[in-house]
Amino acid sequence: MANEVVDHGRRRFLTATTAVVGGAGVVAAVVPFIKTWEPSARAKAAGAPVTVDISKIEQGQKVTFPWRSLPVFVVNRTKAQLAVLPMVDSRLVDPTSTGISADQQPKYAQNESRAIKPEWLVVVGICTHLGCVPDFVPEIKPEPFDPNWKGGFYCPCHKSRYDMAGRVFQGVPAPKNLQVPPYHFVDDSTIQIGVDPKEAS
């Protein structure tokens, strides 16, 4: 036994192979553990921003996008729809969005159009009364629920009404304007919902 020759090459091979297999085992055991530190898919969906293409939204059209399990209305308003906004100010609860609805939009959307770019309205499509989803009624014409209708949103559940800037009318159950979520323009045809402009830069 004492005269046996030690095969150093084989020993190095076995040592290296054992180290590699052991290392792979450690990695295989650690990866699932580290994965548990990541937020779940539900958590990611709850807070993740959503990037949407608005290039195909025609003038006067509304498209709904999901964000944080909420419907977000993106409306490409026409010049006529923007022109009538001042005409309904006297009929609104908070036309300047600085009173009871001051918390319903970021500062950069605290203007008459309630938008970064006047033609693009971005609002959470949830009635501020009991959480129903209001209908989009964009035509400027008399309606059964309002003979002086200038376009906007109507909630048939409890008859709340909002103008084309999502501002709530007086005398309806809804107390506040529709919420404007954080958002910014990535470029002329793309917006990201869930991130303020200052955070995107």
N, C-alpha and C positions, 0 to 999 in steps of 0.2 A: 504494500500500500504506500509506503513512504517513497518508493521509487516511481510512482505514477507521475506522468507529466501533466501539468495543468494546461488546459487549452484556453489561453487568455482571450483569444478571438471569440470563442463560443461564449465565454463568460460575459464579455462585453455585449455581445448580441442579446443574450438572455436578459441582462440588466437593462439594456435599452428598451427591449420589447416589453418588459414588465413595467418600466416607467411610462411608456407610451400608453399601454392598456390601462394602467392605473390613472394616468392623467385624463384619459378619455372618460373613464368612469366618474371621476370627480366632476368634470364638466357636465356630463349627462345628469348628475345628481344636483348640481348647482343651478343649471338653467331653469328648471321648473320652479325652484325656490325663488330666484330673482324675478321670474315672471309674475309671482304673486304680489310683488311690490308695484307693478304697473296698474293703472286704473282699469277697471272693467270696461267692456264695450259699452255698457249702459252709462257708465260715468263719463266716458269719452263723448258719447252722443249727447249727454245732458249739457255739456259745457263747450263742446267743440264749435269753432266758427264754421260757417258754411259759405263756400265760394260759388257764386251763381253767374251764369251767362245771361245778360239782359239784352243782347244784341237783336234777338228775334221778337222782342215784345213790341207790338205795334202801338202807335199812338192811340190813347183811349182804352188800351187793354190792361187787364190785371192778370198777373200770374202769381200763384201761391207756391212758396217754398217752405219746407219744414226746417225748423231750427229749435233746438231744445224741446222737441215734441210739441211745438207751437206752430200754427200756420202764420207765415209772414207774407203779407200782401205787398207785391211790388207793382206799382202802377205807373205807366208812361202817360202822364197827363198832357192833354192837348192845350193849345194856347187859349181856347175858349173856356176850358175847365179852370185854368189858372186865372183868367180874367174875371170870373164870377166870384172868386174867393172873398174879396172885400164886400161884395153885395150882401153876404149873409152874416157879417160880423155882429150886427145888432141882435141877431136871433140866437147867438151862441152863448154857452155858459162861460167859456174862457177863450175868447178869440185870439188873444196874444200868447196863450200858453204860459203865462207867468203867474197865474193865480192858483186855483185848486188843482190844475193840471201841470204845474211846473215840474213835477217829478215824472211826468209821462214821456219826456224826451230829453236827449242830451242837449247841452247848451248850443251846440252847432246846428241843431234843428229847432231852436226856439225862435221861429220866425213865422211869417204868415203862411208860407208854403210848407212849413215844418219839414224841411229837406235841405240837404247839402246842395243839390242841383234842383231848382224849382220844378222841372218837368218830372222828376223821379220821386214818387212817394214810396216810402218804406215804412210799413206799420205792422204791428202784431194784430192779426185778424181775430181778436177776441173782444167781444163786447165787455165794457167795463162795468156792466150791471151784474149779470150772473154767469158770464163766461161763454155765452153762445157765440157762434160764428156769423157775423152779419153778411147780408147779401151785398154785392157790388151793383149799384144802380147808377151808371155813369151818365145817362142821358139827361140833358137840361130840358126838362119838360114837366108839366103837371103830372103828379102821381096820386093815386087814391089816398096815400098816407100824408101827402103834402102837395097842395095845389101850386106852391111856389118853389118846387124842387129845382135845385141847381146842380144836381148830381152829387153822388157820395155813397154812403153805406147805410143800409136799413136793416135793422134786426127784427125779423118778423115775430120772434118769440114774445117780446114785450114792447115792441114798437119804438125802440131807441133809434135815433138818427144821427149820422155824422156827415159832415160835408166832405168835399174832395181833398181836404187836408187831414181828415180824421178827427176834426173838432166836433165835439158833441153839441147838439141843439138844446135849448132851454125846454123845460116842460116834459122831458122824457125820463124814464127810470135811470138810465146810465148817468153816473155822476161826473165822469172825467172823459177827456179826449182819449182816443186810441193811443196805445203806447208805440213810440218810435224806438226800435231796438238800437243798440250800438251797431254802426256799419260804416263802411268807407268804400270809395271807388278804387279798385285796383288799377283799372284803366277805364277808357270810355265805354267799354262793353261788358265790364265785369265788376260786380260788387262782392264784398265779403261781409256777411252778416255775423255779428258777434264781436267785432273788433272796432274800436274807435279809431278815427284817423290818426290821432297822436300816437297810438300804440302800434300802428302799422308802419310808421316811418322809422 
